[in-house]
Amino acid sequence: QRAGLDDVDDMHALIRETLTADFDSFTEDARSNYIDSWRTERLVQQVKDVTKLTLTARVDGKLQGIVVGNSPEAGVGTIIWLLVKAPYQGQGVGALLFEHACRLYQEQGAHKVKLTASNKRARDFYVRQGMQEEGFHPQHWWKIDFWVLGKILDT
């Protein structure tokens, strides 16, 4: 479902928890930077802008996953974060979030969705979702390797 303002604190907590626990390729500086740059104030602006993508997945009423993305630009939607708490990874939560994100981008007129993945496990997940690897950036942001992936959306 689309995120609301009442989801913002839970979203920030999920970002902080996920980046701390699951992003072993990230340096401490990278983690701190991303956590600080996605504080509640930025998430509030993200949620308020209906052209931007902000989705949540709840299981038993508790936030277990999110998707955060930019507004489509020239027909391309960019997913910034697709994060799922560890106990729910591999159970279809991420796949449903990705599918819903693609559908919403299509509704906004996007013909393609793109993102970067910072580890092979994430890269493999996105390939299973139908994305194609379009590039590889060794030692990119924060000296972390990133894969660039894209998917052409049905029109």
Secondary structure, DSSP 4 states (H G I P E B T S, - for coil): -B--GGGHHHHHHHHHHHHHHH-TTS-HHHHHHHHHHT-HHHHHHHHH-TTSEEEEEEETTEEEEEEEEPPPBTTEEEEEEEEE-GGGTTTTHHHHHHHHHHHHHHHTT-SEEEEEESSHHHHHHHHHTT-EEEEEETT-GGG--EEEEEEEPP-
